[in-house]
Amino acid sequence: MTGTIVGLAGSTRTGTIRSQDGSRPGFSAADVLGDFDTLAVGHLVSFDMDRARPHHVAVRVFREPFGESLPGKKSDTSPDLRFAGFSQAQNIRTFRFDAVACGHPIRRFVVTVDLALMLKHNVGVQEAPALCLRKLTADLKASPDSGQHELDNSDLLAYASSRAAAIERKRAKHSFTGRRGSPPPSPSNYMRVS
């Protein structure tokens, strides 16, 4: 199923989707394939419904990278790609993506990744679909007819390095270095009242 995110709550890490059929299933960060923090209201997502729970819940929520093309608007040369699942043989996981036109799949692409490489670079398996999609999109822009797609060591190393740099920037932004005034007193400097 597909739908649009209509609500996000950062404090509880939950969200709500308005699906094509008009229903409004909720989801949590644990149900997102990829990074919950990259989602925003208005994003198009694909998902499955878990009807076994008391309230229908969206699971396997995946942000669609490209929106449907609008009438009268020039179409982008990139295909509209949709996550179509994965399979695994030993340590190799194969992610499937369908190129979609007018709501129907027209071509299937696969991207493989060695889970040992993901472990080596400390990349979570939940991040793999988004990383594979990014790799596939880049490959198709460089060579639209390419058939083999693999998330390799250099891709995972680049991702791990950019993630570490982002964490460091965030840490530096929140440190007291360079701020006016002194940092808050440490607990040992508090006066004791008896």
C-alpha positions as CSV (number, residue, x, y, z in Angstrom):
1,M,0.0,0.0,0.0
2,T,1.0,3.6,-0.4
3,G,0.1,6.8,1.5
4,T,1.2,10.1,2.8
5,I,2.5,10.9,6.2
6,V,0.1,13.3,7.9
7,G,1.5,13.4,11.4
8,L,4.7,12.8,13.3
9,A,5.5,12.9,17.0
10,G,9.2,13.1,17.7
11,S,8.8,12.7,21.4
12,T,7.1,9.3,21.1
13,R,8.7,8.5,17.7
14,T,5.3,7.6,16.1
15,G,3.4,8.8,13.1
16,T,0.2,8.6,11.1
17,I,-0.3,7.8,7.4
18,R,-3.3,8.7,5.2
19,S,-3.5,5.7,2.9
20,Q,-4.9,5.7,-0.6
21,D,-8.1,4.0,0.7
22,G,-8.6,6.9,3.2
23,S,-7.7,4.9,6.3
24,R,-5.2,6.4,8.8
25,P,-2.9,3.7,10.3
26,G,-0.3,4.6,12.9
27,F,3.3,3.4,13.0
28,S,6.3,3.6,15.3
29,A,10.0,4.1,14.6
30,A,10.5,0.3,15.0
31,D,8.2,-0.2,11.9
32,V,10.3,2.1,9.6
33,L,12.7,0.6,7.1
34,G,15.4,3.2,7.3
35,D,15.8,6.2,9.6
36,F,12.7,7.5,11.3
37,D,14.3,11.0,11.7
38,T,14.4,11.5,7.9
39,L,10.6,11.3,7.6
40,A,8.5,14.4,7.4
41,V,4.8,15.3,7.0
42,G,3.9,15.1,3.3
43,H,6.3,12.3,2.4
44,L,5.0,9.5,0.2
45,V,5.5,6.1,1.8
46,S,4.8,2.5,1.0
47,F,3.8,0.1,3.8
48,D,2.1,-3.1,4.8
49,M,-0.8,-3.3,7.2
50,D,-0.6,-5.5,10.3
51,R,-4.2,-6.5,10.9
52,A,-3.2,-8.9,13.7
53,R,-2.8,-6.0,16.2
54,P,-6.0,-4.6,17.9
55,H,-5.7,-1.4,15.9
56,H,-4.5,-1.7,12.3
57,V,-0.9,-0.6,12.3
58,A,1.4,0.2,9.3
59,V,4.6,-1.9,9.3
60,R,7.6,-2.0,6.9
61,V,7.1,1.8,6.3
62,F,9.4,2.9,3.6
63,R,9.8,6.5,2.2
64,E,9.4,6.6,-1.5
65,P,12.2,8.7,-3.1
66,F,10.2,10.1,-5.9
67,G,6.6,11.4,-6.0
68,E,4.1,10.6,-8.7
69,S,4.6,12.8,-11.6
70,L,2.1,15.6,-11.8
71,P,0.1,16.3,-15.0
72,G,1.7,19.1,-17.1
73,K,4.9,18.8,-15.2
74,K,8.0,17.6,-17.0
75,S,8.9,14.2,-15.8
76,D,12.3,13.6,-14.2
77,T,14.5,11.1,-16.0
78,S,14.7,9.0,-12.8
79,P,12.2,6.1,-12.6
80,D,9.7,6.0,-9.8
81,L,11.2,3.3,-7.6
82,R,9.2,1.3,-5.0
83,F,10.6,-1.1,-2.5
84,A,9.3,-4.6,-3.3
85,G,10.9,-6.8,-0.5
86,F,14.1,-8.8,-0.1
87,S,15.4,-12.3,0.0
88,Q,18.5,-13.7,1.6
89,A,21.0,-16.5,0.7
90,Q,23.6,-17.1,3.4
91,N,25.2,-13.7,4.1
92,I,24.0,-11.9,1.0
93,R,20.7,-10.0,1.2
94,T,19.0,-9.0,-2.1
95,F,16.7,-6.0,-2.1
96,R,14.1,-5.7,-4.8
97,F,12.8,-2.4,-6.2
98,D,10.2,-2.0,-8.9
99,A,10.2,0.9,-11.4
100,V,6.6,2.0,-11.6
101,A,4.7,3.8,-14.3
102,C,1.0,4.7,-14.0
103,G,0.8,2.8,-10.8
104,H,2.1,-0.5,-12.4
105,P,5.5,-2.2,-12.1
106,I,7.4,-2.0,-15.5
107,R,10.8,-3.3,-14.5
108,R,12.5,-4.9,-11.5
109,F,15.9,-4.0,-10.1
110,V,17.9,-5.8,-7.4
111,V,20.7,-4.5,-5.2
112,T,22.8,-7.0,-3.2
113,V,24.6,-6.3,0.1
114,D,26.9,-8.6,2.1
115,L,25.6,-8.4,5.7
116,A,29.2,-9.0,7.0
117,L,30.2,-5.7,5.4
118,M,27.3,-4.0,7.2
119,L,28.4,-5.5,10.5
120,K,32.0,-4.4,9.8
121,H,31.0,-0.8,9.3
122,N,28.4,-0.9,12.1
123,V,25.5,-0.2,9.8
124,G,22.1,-1.5,11.0
125,V,20.1,-3.9,8.8
126,Q,17.1,-1.5,9.1
127,E,19.2,1.1,7.2
128,A,19.9,-1.3,4.3
129,P,16.7,-0.6,2.1
130,A,17.3,3.2,2.1
131,L,21.0,2.7,1.4
132,C,20.3,0.3,-1.4
133,L,17.7,2.6,-2.9
134,R,20.3,5.5,-2.8
135,K,22.9,3.3,-4.5
136,L,20.4,2.1,-7.2
137,T,19.3,5.7,-7.9
138,A,22.9,6.8,-8.3
139,D,23.7,3.8,-10.5
140,L,20.7,4.5,-12.8
141,K,21.6,8.2,-13.2
142,A,25.1,7.2,-14.2
143,S,24.1,4.3,-16.4
144,P,20.4,3.8,-17.0
145,D,20.9,0.4,-18.6
146,S,23.1,-1.1,-15.9
147,G,22.0,-4.5,-14.6
148,Q,24.2,-5.3,-11.7
149,H,23.9,-3.2,-8.5
150,E,25.8,-3.9,-5.3
151,L,26.2,-2.0,-2.1
152,D,29.9,-2.6,-1.6
153,N,32.6,-1.9,0.9
154,S,33.3,1.6,-0.4
155,D,29.6,2.6,-0.3
156,L,29.3,1.4,3.3
157,L,32.6,3.1,4.3
158,A,31.4,6.4,2.8
159,Y,28.1,6.1,4.6
160,A,29.7,5.3,8.0
161,S,32.1,8.2,7.6
162,S,29.4,10.7,6.7
163,R,27.3,9.4,9.7
164,A,30.3,9.8,12.1
165,A,31.0,13.3,10.8
166,A,27.3,14.3,11.3
167,I,27.4,12.9,14.9
168,E,30.6,14.9,15.5
169,R,29.0,18.1,14.2
170,K,26.0,17.6,16.4
171,R,28.2,16.9,19.4
172,A,30.2,20.0,18.7
173,K,27.1,22.1,18.3
174,H,25.9,21.1,21.8
175,S,29.2,21.3,23.6
176,F,30.1,24.3,25.8
177,T,33.2,25.1,23.8
178,G,33.0,28.5,22.3
179,R,30.0,29.6,24.2
180,R,29.9,32.7,26.4
181,G,29.9,32.2,30.1
182,S,31.0,29.2,32.0
183,P,29.6,25.7,31.9
184,P,27.1,24.7,34.6
185,P,28.7,23.8,38.0
186,S,29.6,20.2,38.6
187,P,27.7,18.4,41.4
188,S,30.8,18.6,43.7
189,N,30.6,22.4,43.6
190,Y,27.1,22.6,45.0
191,M,26.7,23.8,48.6
192,R,25.4,21.3,51.0
193,V,22.5,22.3,53.2
194,S,22.2,20.5,56.5
